Amino acid sequence: MRIIDACSGQELVRIFGSATLWLERNADQINSLNVFPVPDGDTGMNMLLTMRSAVEEASRSTDKSASANVEAIHSGQPHYNYIISVE
């Protein structure tokens, strides 16, 4: 596995896009793992919707720097729940 210690804003959006594609294929499996605090079975779907929203927001950004894309990814996440952490 290649370790990435720096990336451009556009590379960051591509990384998040790849993660979103992975979630699209695996959301049901993640849903089946959800047991805490309530086994509601929607964690995978919530993560997928969060990632889709974040990637869409970052893709619309006119500033393609990494810091601007991190801001766009944060603003694209639903305000009620931060399932995905970007630091």
Secondary structure, DSSP 8 states (H G I E B T S, - for coil): ----S---HHHHHHHHHHHHHHHHHHHHHHHHH--SS---S-HHHHHHHHHHHHHHHHHH-S--SHHHHHHHHHHHS-TT---S---
